[in-house]
Amino acid sequence: MNLFDFYLPEEILVAFSLLVLLFVLTKILWKPLMKVIDGRQAAVDDMLQSAEDAKRIIAEMEEQRASHNAELERQTALMLKEARDLATLEHDRIIAEANEKARRFAEAGEEKARRAHEQSLSESREAIIALALGAASIIVESSMDSEKNREIIESVLQKAGASHG
C-alpha cells in the first residue's frame, strides 16, 4: 500500500469516527465547558459591577462625610459665637453689678464720713460753747457789776449760738 493509495471505506470510517468524536466532545465537553466559562464570566462581571457599586457608594459616603463635617464645623462655629456672646453678656452684667456695688459702697462711705464730720463739728461746737460758757462764768463771777462784761457774755453766747445753728 502506498501512501497515496486511497481506500474509501476506511476513510469514511475515519471521517465518521471523527464526526462522532467531535459530536460527543461537543455534547460532553464543549457545552459544559462553555457553561462553566460563561458562569465564571458572569461571576467576574458581577464582581466588577459590585466593585463599581462599592466605589460609587464610597464616593457618596465621602461626599456625605465631607458635607457632615462642614455642617459640624458650621454648628461648632455658631455654638462658639453664642458662647462668646453669652460670656460677654455675663461679663458685662458682672462688671455693671460690681460697679453698682462699688458706687453704693462709696456713697455709704461718703455718707458715713459726712455724718462723722458733722458729729465732729457738733462736738467741737459743743466744746467751744462749753469753754465759752466756762470763760463767761469766770468773767461773770469776777465782776458781776460790769456792763461791759455782760455785753461780752451776750456776744459770745450769740456767736456760739450762730455757729451752732
C-alpha positions in Angstrom: 0.0 0.0 0.0 1.2 3.2 -1.0 0.9 6.4 0.9 -1.2 7.9 -1.8 -3.4 4.9 -2.1 -6.9 5.6 -1.2 -9.3 3.1 0.3 -12.7 4.7 0.6 -14.5 2.5 3.3 -11.6 3.1 5.7 -11.6 6.8 5.0 -15.3 7.0 5.5 -15.0 5.2 8.8 -12.2 7.5 10.0 -14.3 10.6 8.9 -17.4 9.2 10.6 -15.4 8.4 13.7 -14.0 11.9 13.8 -17.5 13.3 13.4 -18.9 11.1 16.2 -15.9 12.1 18.4 -16.5 15.7 17.6 -20.2 15.4 18.3 -19.5 13.6 21.6 -16.9 16.1 22.6 -19.2 18.9 21.8 -22.0 17.5 23.8 -20.0 16.2 26.7 -17.1 18.7 26.9 -17.7 21.8 24.9 -21.1 22.8 26.1 -20.4 22.2 29.8 -17.0 23.9 29.4 -18.7 26.9 27.8 -21.3 26.9 30.6 -18.5 26.9 33.2 -16.7 29.7 31.3 -19.9 31.7 30.9 -20.7 31.2 34.6 -17.2 32.4 35.5 -17.5 35.3 33.2 -20.9 36.2 34.7 -19.4 35.9 38.2 -16.4 38.2 37.2 -18.9 40.6 35.6 -21.0 40.6 38.9 -17.8 41.2 40.9 -16.8 44.1 38.6 -20.3 45.5 38.9 -20.2 45.1 42.7 -16.8 46.8 42.8 -18.1 49.7 40.7 -21.2 49.9 43.0 -18.9 49.9 46.0 -16.7 52.7 44.5 -19.9 54.7 43.9 -21.2 54.1 47.4 -17.7 55.0 48.9 -17.7 58.3 46.8 -21.3 59.1 48.0 -20.2 58.3 51.6 -17.2 60.6 51.2 -19.4 63.3 50.0 -21.8 62.8 52.9 -18.9 62.8 55.3 -17.5 66.0 53.9 -20.9 67.6 54.0 -21.5 66.4 57.5 -18.0 67.7 58.6 -18.8 71.0 57.0 -22.1 71.2 58.9 -20.4 70.2 62.1 -17.8 72.9 61.7 -20.6 75.5 60.9 -22.5 74.4 64.0 -19.4 74.4 66.2 -18.6 78.0 65.0 -22.1 79.0 65.7 -22.0 77.5 69.2 -18.7 79.2 69.9 -20.1 82.5 68.8 -23.1 82.0 71.0 -20.9 81.0 74.0 -18.7 84.1 73.4 -21.8 86.3 73.2 -23.2 84.8 76.4 -19.8 85.2 78.1 -19.6 88.8 77.0 -23.1 89.5 78.3 -22.3 87.8 81.6 -19.1 89.7 81.9 -20.9 93.0 81.3 -23.6 92.1 83.8 -20.9 91.2 86.4 -19.0 94.4 85.8 -22.2 96.5 86.0 -23.2 94.8 89.2 -19.7 95.3 90.6 -19.7 99.0 89.6 -23.1 99.5 91.2 -21.9 97.8 94.4 -18.8 100.0 94.4 -20.9 103.1 93.8 -23.3 102.2 96.7 -20.3 101.4 98.9 -18.7 104.7 98.0 -21.9 106.6 98.7 -22.3 104.8 102.0 -18.7 105.7 102.9 -19.2 109.3 101.9 -22.4 109.4 103.9 -20.7 107.9 106.9 -17.8 110.3 106.6 -20.2 113.2 106.2 -22.0 112.1 109.4 -18.7 111.7 111.2 -17.6 115.1 110.1 -21.0 116.7 111.2 -20.7 114.9 114.5 -17.1 116.1 114.9 -18.2 119.7 114.1 -21.1 119.4 116.5 -18.8 118.0 119.3 -16.3 120.8 118.5 -19.1 123.4 118.7 -20.3 122.0 122.0 -16.8 122.0 123.4 -16.3 125.7 122.2 -19.7 126.6 123.8 -18.7 124.9 127.0 -15.4 126.7 127.0 -17.1 130.0 126.2 -19.7 129.4 129.0 -16.9 128.5 131.4 -14.9 131.6 130.4 -18.1 133.7 130.7 -18.9 132.3 134.1 -15.4 133.0 135.3 -15.7 136.6 134.0 -19.2 137.0 135.4 -18.0 135.7 138.8 -15.1 138.1 138.9 -17.0 141.2 138.0 -20.7 140.8 138.1 -21.5 144.5 138.0 -19.8 145.5 134.9 -22.0 146.2 131.9 -19.1 145.6 129.6 -18.8 142.0 130.8 -22.4 141.4 130.2 -22.1 142.6 126.6 -19.1 140.3 126.1 -21.0 137.3 127.5 -24.0 138.0 125.3 -21.8 138.5 122.3 -20.0 135.2 123.0 -23.3 133.4 123.6 -24.8 134.8 120.4 -21.7 133.8 118.3 -21.8 130.4 119.9 -25.5 130.1 119.1 -25.0 131.3 115.5 -22.1 129.0 114.8 -24.1 126.1 116.4 -27.3 126.7 114.4 
